[in-house]
Amino acid sequence: MMVDMALDDMNATSKTIKDEFENIGITVSQDTIQRRLKDAGLKYSKPLSKPLLSEWHRQQRLTWAESMKNYDWSKVMATDETSIRLHTSHKYTWQRPGERKVVRTVKYPLKINVWGCLSKKGFGRVFWFKNNLNSEFLCHKIYRNALLPSARQHFGQSQWVLLEDNDPKHRSNYSRTWKSDHQIVTLSWPSQSPDVNPIENLWALLKVKVAQRRPKTLEDLVNAIQNEWNELPSELAYNLMNSMESRVQSLIDSSGDYTLY
């Protein structure tokens, strides 16, 4: 009963469970509740943050996944953008009882925007920039200087397919025309689906590795990003892209709802 209370209510705490027991005439301490829940294998931790999906989103994701069940992912270049900030702070740290460590934070920390790509062949070029991204910059700087050279390196003259999300800059008329002029074929992509794009998992890893270098200046941050990117093993890129079949199947199994990737 106690475990069911904890699992059924997203906002349940040892106190709310204690109160519920008291409402039915049972006295139990919060310490006992916490001990029983831990003995049952439960852990008090943050839930995963996933997009709020409407029925339309779920249906679109499911339809897309069913159409991709037998897709050949060996010719796909997955791409994405993210931001990496200077002086990021850790959320958890070891502390002595009765002491509290203090982390000084910057209200508006400096950041670098990063674009990257990968395929089963390995990692392509990484491109960093400070300015806000627009369609013209995307096409004439990133696509031209990072995407196309990476695609030539990975696929030679063979046809390949671009995987990118539905960001308006990716789908603008300007970008569509530029990609069409350069014979770039874009994979259809369902809305609200960061859990399907394997490069999202890469960003989480890269940010940890960059933070471990403890960059102190913007130049340090850029160098850390470039160095860590260069050290990424090609096996990681292969495994990430190879996970696409499982991601598609997980999407089908969840009827288009979020997956645990």
BELWOCOR-V219802 format. One record per residue. N is the residue number from 1. PHI is phi as a letter, one per 30 degrees, with the letter a starting at -180 (none if undefined). Layout:
N/PHI ; N/PHI
This chain:
1/none ; 2/d ; 3/d ; 4/d ; 5/e ; 6/d ; 7/d ; 8/d ; 9/c ; 10/d ; 11/c ; 12/d ; 13/b ; 14/d ; 15/d ; 16/d ; 17/d ; 18/e ; 19/d ; 20/d ; 21/d ; 22/d ; 23/d ; 24/c ; 25/i ; 26/c ; 27/c ; 28/b ; 29/d ; 30/d ; 31/d ; 32/d ; 33/d ; 34/d ; 35/d ; 36/d ; 37/d ; 38/d ; 39/d ; 40/d ; 41/j ; 42/d ; 43/b ; 44/d ; 45/b ; 46/d ; 47/d ; 48/d ; 49/c ; 50/b ; 51/d ; 52/d ; 53/c ; 54/d ; 55/d ; 56/d ; 57/d ; 58/d ; 59/d ; 60/d ; 61/d ; 62/d ; 63/d ; 64/d ; 65/d ; 66/d ; 67/d ; 68/c ; 69/e ; 70/c ; 71/d ; 72/c ; 73/d ; 74/d ; 75/c ; 76/c ; 77/c ; 78/d ; 79/b ; 80/a ; 81/b ; 82/a ; 83/b ; 84/c ; 85/c ; 86/d ; 87/i ; 88/d ; 89/c ; 90/d ; 91/d ; 92/b ; 93/a ; 94/d ; 95/b ; 96/d ; 97/e ; 98/i ; 99/c ; 100/b ; 101/d ; 102/c ; 103/c ; 104/d ; 105/c ; 106/c ; 107/d ; 108/b ; 109/d ; 110/d ; 111/b ; 112/b ; 113/d ; 114/b ; 115/c ; 116/b ; 117/b ; 118/a ; 119/b ; 120/d ; 121/d ; 122/k ; 123/c ; 124/d ; 125/d ; 126/c ; 127/b ; 128/c ; 129/a ; 130/c ; 131/d ; 132/d ; 133/d ; 134/b ; 135/d ; 136/d ; 137/d ; 138/e ; 139/d ; 140/d ; 141/c ; 142/d ; 143/e ; 144/d ; 145/c ; 146/b ; 147/d ; 148/d ; 149/d ; 150/d ; 151/d ; 152/d ; 153/d ; 154/d ; 155/b ; 156/i ; 157/c ; 158/d ; 159/d ; 160/b ; 161/b ; 162/c ; 163/c ; 164/b ; 165/d ; 166/c ; 167/e ; 168/e ; 169/d ; 170/d ; 171/c ; 172/d ; 173/e ; 174/d ; 175/d ; 176/d ; 177/d ; 178/d ; 179/d ; 180/d ; 181/d ; 182/c ; 183/h ; 184/c ; 185/c ; 186/c ; 187/d ; 188/d ; 189/b ; 190/d ; 191/d ; 192/h ; 193/b ; 194/d ; 195/d ; 196/c ; 197/d ; 198/d ; 199/d ; 200/d ; 201/d ; 202/d ; 203/e ; 204/d ; 205/d ; 206/d ; 207/d ; 208/d ; 209/d ; 210/d ; 211/d ; 212/d ; 213/d ; 214/h ; 215/d ; 216/c ; 217/b ; 218/d ; 219/d ; 220/d ; 221/d ; 222/d ; 223/d ; 224/d ; 225/d ; 226/d ; 227/d ; 228/d ; 229/d ; 230/d ; 231/d ; 232/d ; 233/d ; 234/d ; 235/d ; 236/d ; 237/d ; 238/d ; 239/d ; 240/d ; 241/d ; 242/d ; 243/d ; 244/d ; 245/d ; 246/d ; 247/d ; 248/d ; 249/d ; 250/d ; 251/d ; 252/d ; 253/d ; 254/c ; 255/h ; 256/j ; 257/d ; 258/d ; 259/c ; 260/c ; 261/d
